[in-house]
Each structure stands twice: as structure tokens, then as C-alpha cells.
Amino acid sequence: MTRPASPHPSPGVRIAGTGLAVPRKVLTNFDLEKMVDTSDEWIVQRTGIRERRIVTGGITTLDLCEEAARQALENAGMSPTDLDLTIVATITPEMCCPSTACRLVDRLGAVPCGAMDVSMACTGFVGAMNIAHNFIRSGAAKNVCVLGAETLSRITNWKDRTTCILFGDGAGAAVLCADDDPQRGVHYQALHSDAGKWGELYCPRTESDIPEHGAPFLGIYNTLIMNGREIYKFAVVRLQKCINEALAATGLSVDDLKVVVPHQSNARILESAREKLGLTAEKLYINIDRYGNTSAASVGICLHELMDAGKLQPGDWVMLVGLGGGLTWGTSLWKL
Ligand code: ACO
């Protein structure tokens, strides 16, 4: 990526187009009843999830990225060669080197577009949106493609009923462009971690990756291990804090917001935040019933659904919030 400093030091940033890719295969709670000791009733009551999408036939994170990115570019009226930078947020990359973003740029024919992956688990799409925005706002890039994409089914322990009922596969994409109106873009952003708690959610490769309290999991590698109750407590408290901190910093109220788009962790976590903050049902977007928890992809998928349904207009305030492994969290408050 080589771009001279912008003549306008702080251009605005607009979301020019979004895209979505989910596998065709639907895995319902009833399917899971046949795989582990669980029930549709338990899963719906405890998580709000009814079904999720799962890749089959060798479809990979890169395939989902390509489909979502092409759709976002088409909706933006742009071609791959217009892109200066592509950022893929994922914890299920194709391989550790090169990045999935490099593979995507190659597939799209977008060379010499810059390319990088970011690894922030469920915070990934929100973090990547902030990074992309900051590149454009600084004048270092004009057009950036952001993806949140996962094939979590590859790192799910299908014998563990406490995790396998939660996760799904998918990808969401957004193309961000410089805009003449400096008011458009992110007005508040945050990225944080409570990294001492990394052992609450991790995917070990070898014995040496298992934390002290993880002895029961010795011998189980390359699948997600999660302390569901701790993550639940963290997410309930942190989601509300993220929203309140963004409102306090900007002087906005919940009435000013068009919608909050949270990471889809668990419907109970989201409903609890909604009630405590006094948000109406329309102001907190939830689609976990159809896709489960797709980690870095969830906020991008939600954003596309809202855009595609014509529910977001220029000038609307939209707050993206991600929370997840690390433990990490991030906020991105946009004026569209
Ligand atoms: N079906 C039936 N029973 C189950 C299942 C299941 N799938 N899973 C657990 N149970 C049982 C437990 O064994 C336990 O039984 P016990 O009381 O006899 O011991 C009982 O149900 C209650 O278990 P809890 O763990 O207390 O259930 P809880 O209400 O906390 O729900 C859940 C578990 C859904 C995992 C919840 O804790 C949660 O959603 N946590 C947050 C997960 C999350 O957001 N992860 C995001 C990070 S993902 C990322 O970053 C990649």
C-alpha cells in the first residue's frame, strides 16, 4: 500500500457496501440432540440458538471471505483493484503464513493491495473496523475491505456439549471508503483486553499451551476450551460498560442510537444488556437464533443484514461492540 498523505488531513469514512457468506448446511438443535446429550429446549432457553451454519465439502474460511468480499465490493460499486488494504479478522485462518488476507487479495486479483489478518476472537470484526477506519482517517488508505470470517466447526470439539452447541461458521464483509464529509465515520472507539484471563477461552496446540487450571483438558488439542460461566459473567458486565462508556464519551443517549450491533455470544447476555440499558428490541440487533456464535464474523453478518434490509441510512448512529477470547473487547461508534 503506497498512498501520499491526503490533501484533507481528516477525511470522513463511509461504509460503502457490505456482504455476507454462510455455508448452505444448516445444523439444527435437533441434529445436535443426535450427537451429544442435549436438547433443543435446553439450547434455546440457555443461549437463544436454534440453528447454525456449518461448512462441508472442504469449504474454508478463505472461500467464505471471497464470497462476502465480492458481494461487499459489488454493493459498493467498486472493483477489487480499487482496494488499498484488506483486513481479515479470524481465529480460523487458512494457515499461519501467509495471512488469509493475502490469499484473498490473490483470489480477488487485488494485488498490490495491502493485506493482514487480525486475531481478536469475537472482538475481531470490531477491531478491524477501527483499524480500517484509522487508516482512512489518517490518509494512509482510501478504500479498505474488512472481513470477519470463521470456520469454527474446524476447531469445535463435537463431543463437548458445553461448547459444540454454541458455534457456527460464516463471514461478514464491509468496504470502507474515504468521504468528503468529515462527520462521517467513527466518533468513539476502544480496544481493550484483560489478558490475564486468556485461559478462560483458548485453543491449545500442545500440552505446554494448557494453563494450570486446565489439567482435565490434557490430551485435547486444536479445539476450543471454554469456561462458559466465567465468559458469561464477563460478557454481561462488559457489554453494558462498553455501551455506557461510548455514550458518556460522546454525550449521546440511547435515544440517539439507531441500533447497537453486539457480538452474538448468547441471547441471554444480549437481552440482559438491553433491559438494563433501556434499549427497545429494535435497537439491539440479534440474529443468534439463526447463526449461533460465529466469533469474528458475527458483527459483520449483522451489519450486512441491517444494510441489506435498508434499515440503516446516512447520518444514523450505529454502535458495534465485540467481546471475546483474550479476553478482549472493543467498541466502534459510527455516524454513517
Ligand atoms: N445441554 C444440556 N445440558 C448442558 C449443556 C447442553 N448443551 N451444556 C451444559 N449443560 C449442563 C451442565 O453440565 C450443567 O449441569 P449440572 O448443573 O448438572 O452441572 C448445567 O447444564 C448448567 O451448566 P452451566 O454451564 O451453568 O450453564 P449456563 O447457563 O452457564 O450456560 C453456556 C452455558 C451457554 C455455555 C453459557 O455459560 C454461555 O453462553 N457462556 C458464554 C459463552 C460465550 O459467550 N462465549 C463467547 C466467546 S466465544 C469466542 O470468543 C470464540
Boltz pocket constraint, residues with backbone or C-beta under 6 A from the ligand:
constraints:
  - pocket:
      binder: B
      contacts: [[A, 37], [A, 38], [A, 39], [A, 42], [A, 43], [A, 46], [A, 47], [A, 121], [A, 122], [A, 161], [A, 162], [A, 165], [A, 201], [A, 226], [A, 227], [A, 228], [A, 229], [A, 231], [A, 232], [A, 235], [A, 265], [A, 266], [A, 293], [A, 295], [A, 323], [A, 324], [A, 325]]
      max_distance: 6.0
